[in-house]
Structures are given as C-alpha cells and as structure tokens.
Amino acid sequence: MSFDDSPRGERPPQALPPFTDSGGREDEQPAPWAQSAPGPQNSTPEPSSLPELPPFPPAPHNDDASSVPAIKTSAETADAEYPSDNSFPQRPKVWTPTRDAVEAVGQAAVLQRAFINNGEQVGTKYVYEQTLDSHAPISPDYLAVAHEVYAEPRHEDRLAPSSFQQALEALRAAGSVLVISRPPNSSRTFTAYALFAHLLDEGVIAEVRPLPFGGSKHFPTRRLPHDRHCGYLLELPPDEDDFAVEDSFGANLNKLVERLQRRNCRLIVLTRPEQWRRISHGAPDRVAPELGTVDPRDIAKRWLLGQEPDFPADQWLDHPDIKPLLTGQAPTDVINLVHLMLEEHRVAKSAAADASDPAQALKQQRNGSRRLTFEEQVVNVAAAHSNWEDALYMWHEPEERSRTSFERNFLLAAAVLRGDPVGHVYASAAKLTEQLDSTKVEVDGQREPGVIAMTRAIGAEREHDGTLRFTRPHWDDAVIEYFWNDRPLARTTFLNWLAQAPVLDTSTSREALEIISRDGRLALAERVGQFALQWAVRHRRQTPLERIAEEWYKHGTTRELWQLAVKLLDSAAIHAASAPYIHSMLLAWSNRSQPHLQRAVVEVCTGAFGRRHTAKALRRLRNVAAQGRPDVLDVLREAVRVLWEDATVRQMLFGYVVGWCKSDTTSQTVGHRTFTALALNSPPGATGLPPLLQAMFEESLDEEDSFRPTVQGLVAGWRTLLRQAAGPTGERDLDKAVFTWLDAALERHELRSVVFDTLRQAVNVPGAEGPILRETLRTSAQWWVQGKDRPYTEEKEDLKRELSALLDQDLISRRNQPAVSQSPSPSTPGDGSKGNAEADAA
C-alpha cells in the first residue's frame, strides 16, 4: 500500500497557491464546512496504525547530541534546512526515514519500551521527549516516520478513496478544520501526524506546530499564531474536577476557520467522544468524519518493513500461529508483537553470521546455543506474547518433584535484579524468602544449594562479568507477571521488598566480594521504578508507585532515589501511553494527606508536566495547598514560579494565591510562600522585575491571554508579608520584597503609582493592627534607604519620604472619617470609635 503514485524519494515539489498581503483575505477560497452539525459522527475508538504517541516531539537540541543518537532522513541535511526569510521552505528531495528513526518512534509508542529496554536507555529521546516550548515545530524526521509507516483504513470499494484520503482531501483547502474524536491511545495523535505529513510532503503547509489550549475554558480566536502555511494540532484538555471545556467550542470553530483561511493554515483538533458530544453543537458540518478502521496485519507489515526492508513479513504474518495474535488487537499490542518478531529475526541473523566465524562457532558449540529455525522463532514469539505462562507453569510445578521456596524466589529475584552480580541476587533471594515465607535461608554456609545449582535450576547462564542471563526472550518480565498473577496474597510483601531493594545496603554480600556500585544501585532503582510504573498503568492500581514513593521518601528528598522517583513520574505524566492514568493518580494523591504523596505531586507539577499541562498542574497544586503542610512549602513556591510562565493560567493562579493569603489557615504558610514566589526575583540575586511587577506592564500579542494583577489582590498578599514577625530586619521575605519593589519604583517611574498604591492600601486597615503594619513598612523602607550592603543615596531618601508622606496623608484621612464608619477593633470592644482613633494616631 503506497501513499502516492510517485516513486519513493522522488516526490516532485509543488508550488504554493498564490496569496496576497494587501489587507484582503489570503488565498481566497470557499470556507470549508460552513453548515452546522448537531453532533459528532465518530464516537467509538477504532484501531489505527499506532497507539497514541507523545504529542509534541521537538527538534533536537545541540547539547544533547553526545548522549542521543541523531535520527536523520536519507536526504542531505543542507537540502532540508529551512531558509531564514519568510519564503516557503524547501523540502528535502528524499523524505525516507532511516530504520533507526522508525524503530525509535515504535519503541517510544509502547510503554514498557518507552523508557528502558533490557536495562539500557533506548535512544528515543530525540523523537518523543516533550519540549517545554509548546510552540516548537514538530520534528520533520518524526513526520517522515508517520508518512512512511501509517497504514490507511481499507475501503470496501477499492476504487473509492478511503476515509483517510477523504479527510486528507478536505484538509488541502485553506482554513480547513478536522476534529478527531477518539479516546486516548487510539492513534488519534499519530493519525493527525500522518495527515499533516502528507500535506507537508505535497507542499500544502510549511511546518506543523502544536497549539496549547491554555488554562481557561475557552479557546479564543486570537490565540492562533500569525504564521502562514502551518498545520496546527490542538488537543483539548479532558474534563476533570471543576474544569470543562466550554460548551460553545464547536460553534467557535467557525471563527477559527475564517482566521485560518486568511493565513492559509489548517487545524486538527483532538478530543474524546463524550467531550465532543457535549461541545459539538454549532460546529461546522462534517468536521468530525468517521476515519474508519485499520487491519492489524497492515499495521504490523508497515512497521516491520519500515525497520527491516528485507524482513519476510508475509511469511511471518501469514503463519497460523501468528495470525491469531493479530486478530482484533489494538495498535499497542500490534507494535509489541512487531518488536518480538524483529528481535527473533535479528537474533537468528546474528547467529547465522557468527556461525561463519570459527571462533564464534566454537563458542556457540560450547554454550549449546545454535541458530533457531523459522518455526522455532515463531514458537518463541508466540510464547513470549503469552508471557511464557505454559513454560513457567511447567517450571514451577514439575511432575517429578516440588520446587523449593528458595528456588522460586531465586528465579523471581534474578528477574527483578537482572544485571546485578549473582552473589547479590543470591543474598536478595534469601531475604525475599525470609519476608515471603518467614523462613530464614542460611546462604553463608553450605546447607543450601549454591549459586551454580540455583543458576542451573532456573535455566539461566552466568556471564563473564558475574551477572545472569536468561536465554528466552522477555523471560524475566514473564517471571514477574507469573508471580503477580499466581500469588495475589503475596503482592504487598513483594512490593515492600521491591521498594527496599535499592535503598538497603546492597553490599550485603561483602563476603562474596561483590559490592554493588553507586551506578549499579541507580540502575537497579530505575528497573524497580519502571516495573512499578508499568504495573500501575497496566492494572490501574496506585499501590506499586505509592510504595516506591513512600520508601524512597524516607531515604531523603535530596537523595538520588527520591529524585529518580520524581523524574520517573514526571516522564510518565507526559508520555501518552501512561499520561491519562498518571494524571488521575496525581489528582488523587493531591487530595491525600501523606507527605510523600503530596511532595511527589508538587515536584512533578514543577517539572515538565507542569510546563506541558499547566492548568492540570495548577488544580493539583491547589488541592495540596489547601492542606497547608509545612514540608511542601518550598517546593510549592517553586511550582508557582514555574506555572506563572504560562500566561494563560496567570489569572487563575493569582486568584488561588490571593485566596491562600486571605485564608486564616493558609495565610502564613502557603499564602506567604506562594506570594513571595511572585513578588520576589528568582534567584534572589537576579536582576529585572519580579513576576508580579513584570506582568503589570508586560506587552502581549494576545490581548485575551494578557493579565494584569489587581491592586486588591496585591494588597492581600502584601498584608500577609507585613504580618510576618519572625526573622531579623533585612533577612525577612518582607524586607526583600520591599527592597525589590522600591528599587523597581526608583528605576521605572511608570511603576511608582502601582507600588505606592499597593503599599498604602496594605497598611490602611482599621483597629490596632493598622499602626503595627505602618510601622513595619516604615522600618523596612528605612532599611532599604541605608542598611547592610545597601549604601545611602539621596534618590532613595526622596522616594522613601514620598511614600512616608502618602502614609501620613492616609492616616489623617482615616482620622477625619466619621466615627460610625469605623470598624470596632477586636482589642477594644467596649469603645470602638475611641479605640480606633487612638490606634490610628500611633
């Protein structure tokens, strides 16, 4: 099945349609889909050529080239570079991705292969790692893979265009909008990439860019960038908690069509069926067409040949033992099967090559290894696909005798601790046996079977470096899965042992002279974390990750294990294969009181998840902040700084901070810390304006996303700072904030009114508290004029006097107010007006 009739690598360039900059509408064409539709048309998930992939693969950074293998197309790099002017970029003459690029995208699509593969990091960061700049264009290499391997849905009438081709034809018109309404992990993102890849190859668009939805419930028309000839991908955030996309989104698409048409751009929107049913009223007609289904065999064949052009795909896919494994399978399962077939095929090819070398042939003869026949390869793939359950049952329940508990646990420990020295595996298996069966195994003598006997009992091989290797593909993962399914009542104990494995002194086998290095411990922790993540996502159970977080939190939040746990959760929260469940888990954790769970939520919200899903992160931080735990305040402050970078959520974030400052329960904890995060520079010695003052006069291209903090909100935050009594003068957050804001008022005259109005209103309160706040502010202002490391200047003295005069003016005005307008002071309930007047006069 080909994408077009031109020879591969010889797609002729096509000229752009003419457009004008003369104030009229560019590329005058009829507006697509101008009539309204009552509702969606595709409401059920359909398999396509790939599961949901990470949505925004960026172009590679130069500083990562040493650690990540470059993925290039077959074209010369110079031909692929975009010109610096505004002309339409020249596309590569040859747009065929390399095998490595295809394999990297395929591995990134599958959760258990996305982060780690047989203990080694896979080189897919270039392809799937998310960019913190949500406006960065999608990598052309990634789109080349989508163009190459995407399998189109088949049509009953082979002469009629497929639903994919019909959607592609509709997108060729300037201003076109397509809605893909499918559940997550149903290839909706990769389908969008494949469509855009065709448009890019045809010269219809110049590049593909993601569009952030923003933190509000609306998506204003002005949020569309001003670029021309772009394909935009907009993923609607899911409805959760108290957030839901506005019901009028579908009707607003008509306005987006007009603006897209003027700039000769196209838009694909990703949504969910239940969400689209709610928001589709008034949407353009036929905007959400049914895109059809794809034969799993077609998916497998495209991916197999994309990675191995000489792979005997038909021989494999038509085998009677392989065909049932494809029937009705989701794209993720198909990609897993593809990897299994490729692995067996490559091992056989490598064995055949080694057989021609006498030294390698002798080694194979000694090890008893040989090249497997095709039928044997198929048997291995089918067995690995079923997690070797039959073979593992035969091992656990042999007819001639019963397996000992130590043998079973040695197999399980070897599967979990793969890559560790066999002596450590031996000692860990004894520890696991003691925890699971309350049976102490004497491994320091000769009462129990030794390493050689245990290694042969589990069918493993000892390598020259002292590690164990299983000869069957994916046998170690299958062992863990078999235990999990076979021993449900032992899961909790096993998880406790698993979480403690990297934490405990892993040099327990000192007598064996096998000390686990620091790198070895981190590698073990990474494998443990990956196992917990895979099981949590696959079975939708939080317990494995909870145990990891709890145990590694005890080890210290500044230690490597905790940082590794946060990094694991953060990566999973932005990887499409795991993100939906991890997002819901973080939401649940944010409402729980355990310190390790709350800390994990805040730190993940400070990372890539917070930058990518800002509105979601903000709602989770709100839940954590409501509990006001002191042990998360510092990381909560850093998270607020990170989320403030997204202009679309500033109004919501500022509202939360003000609310925390006004609350009696959170004012001096969460409110104080989060307001100082925005009122001060970060780091403290940084130059420039703090975030709140910068936002007061920040120019924004999008007026609908611009936000100016209200003086009333600033006053609430400043009162929280002024009520802080701890710490010597000059060291308090209050003094740092006063210094910063008065410096800004001194250097930028246009800020003076905002700074003065805020400080005046902050101290202008009735009752006994007013004099205290005013005196606190005056003291801090005097320290700003001349204090430690702050030399005296006449300009600062003049500014301080101007502020002091305004404070006196406010005090006189308050004293002249009628007594009935005064609120009684809590400290003088008997004579309110007199007490207030005396207090204000202070």
Sequence and secondary structure as in RCSB ss.txt:
>XXXX:A:sequence
MSFDDSPRGERPPQALPPFTDSGGREDEQPAPWAQSAPGPQNSTPEPSSLPELPPFPPAPHNDDASSVPAIKTSA
ETADAEYPSDNSFPQRPKVWTPTRDAVEAVGQAAVLQRAFINNGEQVGTKYVYEQTLDSHAPISPDYLAVAHEVY
AEPRHEDRLAPSSFQQALEALRAAGSVLVISRPPNSSRTFTAYALFAHLLDEGVIAEVRPLPFGGSKHFPTRRLP
HDRHCGYLLELPPDEDDFAVEDSFGANLNKLVERLQRRNCRLIVLTRPEQWRRISHGAPDRVAPELGTVDPRDIA
KRWLLGQEPDFPADQWLDHPDIKPLLTGQAPTDVINLVHLMLEEHRVAKSAAADASDPAQALKQQRNGSRRLTFE
EQVVNVAAAHSNWEDALYMWHEPEERSRTSFERNFLLAAAVLRGDPVGHVYASAAKLTEQLDSTKVEVDGQREPG
VIAMTRAIGAEREHDGTLRFTRPHWDDAVIEYFWNDRPLARTTFLNWLAQAPVLDTSTSREALEIISRDGRLALA
ERVGQFALQWAVRHRRQTPLERIAEEWYKHGTTRELWQLAVKLLDSAAIHAASAPYIHSMLLAWSNRSQPHLQRA
VVEVCTGAFGRRHTAKALRRLRNVAAQGRPDVLDVLREAVRVLWEDATVRQMLFGYVVGWCKSDTTSQTVGHRTF
TALALNSPPGATGLPPLLQAMFEESLDEEDSFRPTVQGLVAGWRTLLRQAAGPTGERDLDKAVFTWLDAALERHE
LRSVVFDTLRQAVNVPGAEGPILRETLRTSAQWWVQGKDRPYTEEKEDLKRELSALLDQDLISRRNQPAVSQSPS
PSTPGDGSKGNAEADAA
>XXXX:A:secstr
  SSSS TT            SSS SS    S  SEESS S  S    SS    S      GGGTTTS    BSS
 HHHH   SSSS     S   B HHHHHHHHHHHSHHHHSEETTEE S HHHH   S TTS   HHHHHHHHHH 
     SSTTS  HHHHHHHHHTSTT EEEEE  TTSSHHHHHHHHHHHHHHHTS SEEEEE   SSS   GGGS 
S SSEEEEEE    BTTB   TTHHHHHHHHHHHHHHTT EEEEEE HHHHHHH TTEETTSS       HHHHH
HHHHHHH TT  HHHHHTSTTTHHHHTT  HHHHHHHHHHHHHHHHHHHHHHHHHTSHHHHHHHHHHT     HH
HHHHHHHHHHTTTHHHHHHHHS SSS   HHHHHHHHHHHHTTTSBHHHHHHHHHHHHHHHHS     SSSSS  
HHHHHHHTTEEE TTSBEEESSTTHHHHHHHHHHHH GGGHHHHHHHHHHTTTS TTTTGGGT    HHHHHHHH
HHHHHHHHHHHHHHT SHHHHHHHHHHHHT TTSHHHHHHHHHHHHHHHSTTTHHHHHHHHHHHHTS  HHHHHH
HHHHHHSHHHHHSHHHHHHHHHHHHHHT GGGHHHHHHHHHHHHTSGGGHHHHHHHHHHHHH TTTIIIIIHHHH
HHHHS SSTT  S  HHHHHHS   S TTT     HHHHHHHHHHHHT   S TTTSHHHHHHHHHHHHHHH GG
GHHHHHHHHHHHH  SSTHHHHHHHHHHHHHHHHHSBTTB   HHHHHHHHHHHHHHHHHHHHHHTS GGGS   
TT  SSHHHHHHHHHT 
